Structures are given as structure tokens and as C-alpha cells.
Amino acid sequence: MDLGIKDRVAVVAASSRGLGKAVAEALAAEGAKLALCARNEKTLAATAESIRNRWGVEVLGRALDVTDSEAVKKFVAATFERFGRVDIGVANAGGPPSKGFAETTLEDWRQAFELNFMSTLYLVRELLPHMRKQKWGRIVTITSITVKQPTEGLILSNAIRAAVAGLMKSLANECAADNILFNNVCPGFTATDRLNDVASAQAAAQGVPREEIVGRWTRNIPLGRLGRPEEFGSVVAFLCSERAGYVTGTSTAIDGGVVKGVY
Ligand code: NAD
């Protein structure tokens, strides 16, 4: 299926590796032009170069921290200056630390709120005025299955990512008249560098082989395996596309069936 987004311009945050990079690749495969950001300039430049070479699309890269509202503002302005429009925005960032309520400090809450909620707000605020004028826009947030089913020991993610989903649902209603669609995606266990690092760290801490840790995770996943980043990227690219023109205000799990609830 042609997703109908050739030459559309997409801003993808936190995209030098992992899920953000997979989304960038999927959009580039459809011929979208990209503006990418992440903190590490070298890794980001390598990602931008490999996407340009693989898909032949224009890619702008800017090293920044998504919790820096001024830097996000300049990044979107630079994207607009380079491409003359912005059609698609994908909000993403690193995850908050794993903790139970008793271990969290107020500073943990403030930092997690900045990292996962305010970073989304900073990006959306900059993108909306352009999208409103052109009466076309797609915004997708990358959160977690914790939005649908809280995970033990992840209280920061459980609480703050649900707020992101609430923001998206509200914006979907508020901006529908301008043809700007807002959707949230909830990754389950997906084999990115980060998840691989988590598996190795848990294996070392518990003195068991890495396969044992991955095996414990996959036993609870109906599809019986970790997700592949490209499987995640293709669902997000669809939600960012012309073809998804009647989909807004959703939170979609991309999780191999691991969420046990109906919705
Ligand atoms: P990753 O560590 O592989 O990639 C994260 C990317 O974000 C990197 O490009 C990194 O440079 C960038 N980044 C992190 N913090 C940033 C910041 N403050 N400013 C700018 N860039 C920043 O992680 P991932 O596995 O791709 O996960 C992406 C998001 O999805 C995270 O929030 C994670 O918690 C969430 N998530 C991942 C999984 C999974 O299984 N991979 C499952 C549920 C939720």
C-alpha cells in the first residue's frame, strides 16, 4: 500500500537509535523528508547519513535535548526554514527510571514529567501553528504499554505516560476541525539497543544467562517473541499517513498481545 506521504515533512524526536530511528526509517521508506534530533551529535549524524544513503530522502539532523523548550523551538524553526512546511510530528524521549513509589523522590517525579510529558508539549506547541494553517497534520506520541496496563516497579512511567495519552485524546478533539490527527502508540517489549542493555544488566545482576531474562519476558507475550523495531515503525508510519485519515484519539498497543485488557 502506498501510504501517500511522499515529500511530506516529518519531525521525529529522539531518533538517533531505537524506536525513534525505526519510525524515521519507515517514513523515509515512504519518501517523507525528515528532521531528526537526539542528544548525541555523532550518533545522530551517522543515523541521518545512513537514512539518506538507504532511502535517498533529505534529512536534517540537530543535536538537542527534548526537555529544552528553546532548543525544540529552534529545531522546528530550522525544519520549517529548510523544508518550508511540517506535516508530521513524532514525540519520543528516553524512559524514566524503574522505581516503586517508596523509592521515588520529588525530583524523580519532576524529571520524569519533564522528560516524558513536557517534552511532548514543547514539540506539539511548535508544530500546531504550522499544521493549523495548512489544515493537515499528524502527531504521534511514543509512550508504553504502561498506559494500558501499569507495570510493577515502573510507577513514573505508569503515571506520566497516561497523562500524555490524555493530552493526545484532548488534542484530537480540539484540533479535528483543522484536520490534525493525534494518536498515541504503546510499545511492548521491542528489541532495541536499550532493551538489549536492560536484558544484559538484569542477567549480570542476577547471575543468569541473558537468554533466561529474555525468556521470562517472552513467556508472557502471546506471540512468543520480542517485537522488531521495524514492526513498530511501520504501524507508526501508517498512523502518520494519508491512509489513516479517519484515525484520531487512539492509543494503540504494538506489543505482541502482552496487554491483557480488552482496550
Ligand atoms: P533507546 O534508548 O534505544 O533510544 C532512545 C532514543 O532517544 C535515542 O536516540 C536517544 O539518543 C534519544 N533520547 C533519549 N533521551 C533524550 C532526550 N532527553 N533528548 C533527546 N533525545 C533523547 O530507547 P527505545 O527502546 O527506542 O525507547 C524509546 C521510548 O519508548 C522510551 O521512552 C522507552 O521507555 C519507551 N519504551 C520502549 C520499549 C522497548 O521495549 N524498547 C517498551 C516500552 C516503552
Boltz pocket constraint, residues with backbone or C-beta under 6 A from the ligand:
constraints:
  - pocket:
      binder: B
      contacts: [[A, 13], [A, 14], [A, 15], [A, 16], [A, 17], [A, 18], [A, 19], [A, 20], [A, 37], [A, 38], [A, 39], [A, 40], [A, 64], [A, 65], [A, 66], [A, 67], [A, 92], [A, 93], [A, 94], [A, 95], [A, 96], [A, 115], [A, 142], [A, 143], [A, 144], [A, 145], [A, 186], [A, 187], [A, 188], [A, 189], [A, 190], [A, 191], [A, 192], [A, 193], [A, 194], [A, 195]]
      max_distance: 6.0
